Amino acid sequence: MSERIAFIGLGIMGSAMAGHLLAADHRLTVYTRTKAKADDLIRGGAVWAQSPSEAASNADFIFICVPDSPDVEAVVLGTTGIAQAARPGQIVVDHSTISPTITRRIAEHLGERQVRFLDAPVSGGDSGARNATLSIMVGGDAGAFQSALPLLQCMGKTNTHCGASGTGQLTKLVNQILVSITNLAACEALTFARENGLDLQKTLAAVGNGAAGSWQLANLGPKMIAGDFAPGFMIKLQEKDLRLARHAARERGLVLRATELVASLFSTALDEGRGHEGTQALIAIVEEIAKGKVEGGE
């Protein structure tokens, strides 16, 4: 069944995700701040809207994929936001990674208009977006999740309803704690290997399929070795996600030492102007610290 869909936010992730919905013959309207990012989708049959509210006005499902909490608030609640065109029965699906508290506030605001809001952050990076193999973690109304599931399956291989509003975002923060600390482990291990004169390709082959294996090592390890820091997921976004995780932890009175450490290293990477590089560029910071060139940690 062809659905009327709006997709707002066409960055590295959003453009590929919207493309899968279009390829599945759904009627797609798109909006993003830089119209050129929508050119390929428009050539493929998508309709351009001048604002989020215009995009949402004729849609039954509205998808959002933007960088941070203020961006989602603007897209939904701003003067040209989705809420301005909201009508009962619509379902808004937010693929951004944002504050769970703000997520619940937006869900409550839209609920007053009988619009259901799903927080549905994703994991899998640019390759997962391109290949429609994302893991999508969803919080919100169970019925809305079931209604949106056929569309989520166009983009994600694993689609999990995690519970009430905000639980999708909290689950994504669990994911970000795991991937960032595992990324740091890969950076430090490969730095150790390099400084001890090991053949890094052989080292990866030796350890990658054993107990030390991980997605980060398998997918980012070769890029670290090659010095390929092109972004699949940018350092500035990982740093933002870790800020969200740290804030949520502190709200519960939790002290997460490893999370604090890796967050400080990503902050150092930002300070060195690496915000738009991929998260594998963290190895450059780890190498500098290992050689005593910069201070690291807290």
C-alpha positions in Angstrom: 0.0 0.0 0.0 1.4 3.4 -1.0 1.5 5.9 1.9 1.7 9.6 1.9 5.0 10.4 3.6 7.0 13.5 4.5 10.7 13.3 5.3 12.4 16.2 6.9 16.3 16.2 7.2 18.4 14.8 4.3 21.9 14.5 5.7 24.2 11.5 5.4 21.5 9.2 7.0 18.3 10.9 6.1 18.8 11.1 2.3 19.5 7.3 2.1 16.6 6.5 4.4 14.2 8.7 2.4 15.4 7.1 -0.8 14.3 3.6 0.4 10.8 4.9 1.1 10.7 6.4 -2.4 12.0 3.2 -3.9 9.1 1.3 -2.2 6.7 3.4 -4.3 5.5 5.6 -1.4 4.4 9.2 -2.2 7.2 11.3 -0.7 7.4 15.0 0.1 10.8 16.2 1.4 12.2 19.3 3.2 15.7 20.0 4.3 17.5 23.3 5.0 19.8 22.9 1.9 17.6 22.2 -1.0 20.5 20.8 -3.1 20.6 17.8 -0.8 17.1 16.8 -2.1 17.9 17.0 -5.8 18.4 13.3 -6.3 15.2 12.5 -4.5 13.3 15.1 -6.5 14.6 13.7 -9.7 13.4 10.3 -8.5 9.8 11.6 -8.0 9.8 13.2 -4.6 8.0 16.5 -4.1 9.8 19.5 -2.6 8.1 21.5 0.3 9.1 25.0 1.4 8.8 24.2 5.1 8.2 21.4 7.6 4.6 22.4 8.0 4.1 22.3 4.3 5.7 18.9 4.0 3.5 17.6 6.8 0.2 19.1 5.6 -0.7 16.3 3.2 1.2 13.4 4.9 0.0 10.6 7.1 3.5 9.7 8.3 6.1 12.4 8.9 9.8 11.3 9.4 12.5 13.5 10.9 16.2 13.0 10.8 18.1 16.1 12.1 21.2 16.6 14.3 20.1 17.6 17.8 17.3 18.4 20.2 16.9 22.1 19.3 16.6 21.1 15.6 13.8 18.7 16.4 12.0 21.3 18.5 12.2 23.8 15.6 11.0 21.2 13.1 8.1 20.2 15.2 7.2 23.3 17.3 8.6 26.2 15.4 6.7 28.9 13.5 6.8 26.8 10.3 6.9 23.5 12.2 4.9 20.3 11.8 2.6 21.2 14.7 1.3 24.1 12.6 -0.2 21.6 10.1 -1.0 18.8 12.5 -4.2 16.9 12.2 -5.6 14.0 14.2 -4.3 10.6 13.1 -0.9 11.6 11.9 2.2 9.7 13.1 5.5 11.6 13.5 8.6 9.4 13.6 11.8 11.0 14.8 15.0 9.3 13.8 17.2 11.9 15.4 19.1 11.2 18.6 18.0 13.8 21.1 17.2 14.3 24.8 14.7 11.8 26.2 13.1 14.6 28.3 12.6 16.8 25.2 11.2 13.8 23.4 8.5 13.3 26.0 7.7 17.0 26.0 7.2 17.0 22.2 5.1 13.8 22.4 2.9 15.4 24.9 2.5 18.5 22.8 1.6 16.6 19.7 -0.7 14.3 21.7 -2.9 17.2 22.6 -3.5 17.5 18.8 -4.1 13.7 18.6 -0.9 13.2 16.7 1.2 10.3 17.9 5.0 10.8 18.2 7.5 7.9 18.0 11.1 8.4 19.1 13.0 6.1 16.7 16.8 6.8 16.7 18.9 4.5 14.5 22.2 2.7 14.6 24.3 1.3 11.8 26.0 4.4 10.3 25.9 5.5 6.7 26.4 1.9 5.4 23.4 0.8 7.4 21.3 3.7 6.0 22.4 2.9 2.4 21.8 -0.8 2.7 18.5 -0.6 4.7 20.1 -2.6 7.6 19.7 -0.1 10.4 18.8 -1.0 13.9 15.8 1.2 14.9 14.9 1.6 18.5 11.4 2.9 19.0 9.6 4.5 21.9 6.0 5.6 22.0 2.5 4.2 21.4 2.5 0.5 20.5 -0.3 0.9 18.0 1.6 3.7 16.3 4.7 1.5 16.1 2.7 -1.3 14.4 1.2 1.2 11.9 4.7 2.6 11.1 6.4 -0.8 11.1 6.1 -1.6 7.3 7.8 1.8 6.6 10.5 1.2 9.2 11.2 -2.1 7.6 12.0 -0.3 4.4 15.0 1.3 6.2 15.9 -1.0 9.1 16.7 -4.7 9.5 16.0 -4.7 13.2 13.0 -2.7 14.5 12.4 -2.9 18.2 9.5 -1.3 20.2 11.3 -0.4 23.5 8.4 0.9 25.5 6.8 4.3 26.3 7.9 7.6 24.9 11.6 8.3 25.5 12.6 4.7 25.7 13.8 4.7 22.1 16.2 7.6 22.9 17.4 5.9 26.1 18.1 2.7 24.3 20.0 4.7 21.7 22.1 6.2 24.5 22.9 2.6 25.7 24.0 2.0 22.1 26.2 5.0 22.0 27.9 4.2 25.3 28.7 0.7 23.9 29.9 1.9 20.5 32.0 4.8 21.7 33.8 2.8 24.4 34.4 -0.1 21.9 35.7 2.4 19.4 38.1 3.7 22.0 39.3 0.1 22.7 39.9 -0.4 19.0 41.9 2.9 18.8 44.0 2.1 21.8 44.7 -1.5 20.7 45.8 -0.5 17.2 48.0 2.2 18.6 49.6 -0.3 20.9 50.1 -2.7 17.9 51.6 0.0 15.6 54.0 1.2 18.3 55.2 -2.3 18.8 55.9 -2.8 15.2 53.2 -5.3 14.4 51.7 -5.7 10.9 48.3 -4.1 11.5 46.5 -6.0 8.7 47.7 -9.3 10.2 46.8 -8.1 13.7 43.2 -7.4 12.6 43.0 -10.8 10.9 44.3 -12.5 14.0 42.0 -10.9 16.6 39.0 -9.8 14.7 37.2 -13.1 14.6 37.9 -14.0 18.2 36.6 -12.8 21.6 38.0 -9.3 20.8 36.0 -8.9 17.6 33.4 -6.1 17.3 31.6 -4.0 14.7 33.8 -1.1 15.5 37.0 -3.1 15.0 35.8 -4.8 11.8 34.4 -1.7 10.1 36.5 1.2 11.5 39.7 -0.7 12.2 40.7 -0.8 8.5 39.9 2.9 8.1 42.0 3.7 11.2 45.0 1.8 9.7 44.6 3.5 6.4 44.2 7.0 7.9 40.8 7.2 6.2 38.8 9.6 8.4 35.9 10.3 6.0 32.7 10.4 8.0 30.2 7.6 8.3 29.2 9.1 11.6 30.7 12.4 12.5 32.7 13.1 15.7 30.6 16.1 16.5 27.5 14.0 16.6 29.1 11.3 18.7 30.2 14.0 21.1 26.7 15.3 21.2 25.2 11.8 21.9 27.7 11.3 24.8 26.7 14.6 26.3 23.1 13.3 26.2 24.1 10.1 27.8 26.1 11.8 30.5 23.2 14.1 31.3 20.8 11.2 31.5 23.2 9.3 33.8 23.6 12.3 36.1 19.8 12.6 36.4 19.9 9.1 37.9 22.9 9.9 40.1 25.1 7.5 38.1 28.8 7.8 37.7 30.0 6.2 34.4 33.7 6.6 34.4 34.5 5.0 31.0 31.7 7.1 29.4 33.2 10.3 30.9 36.6 9.3 29.7 35.6 8.7 26.1 33.5 11.8 26.1 36.5 13.9 27.1 38.5 12.4 24.2 35.8 13.2 21.7 35.8 16.8 23.2 39.5 16.9 22.6 38.9 15.8 19.0 36.4 18.7 18.6 38.9 21.1 20.0 41.4 20.0 17.4 38.9 20.7 14.6 38.0 17.1 13.8 34.2 17.5 14.3 33.3 16.7 10.7 35.6 13.6 10.5 34.4 10.1 11.2 34.5 8.7 14.7 37.4 6.5 13.6 39.5 9.7 13.7 39.5 9.3 17.5 42.6 7.2 16.9 44.6 10.4 16.1 43.8 11.7 19.6 44.6 8.3 21.2 48.0 8.3 19.4 48.8 11.8 20.5 48.0 10.9 24.1 50.0 7.7 23.9 53.0 9.6 22.8 52.6 12.3 25.4 51.7 15.0 22.9 48.5 16.0 24.5 46.8 15.4 27.9 43.8 13.1 27.9 41.1 11.9 30.2 39.8 13.5 33.3 
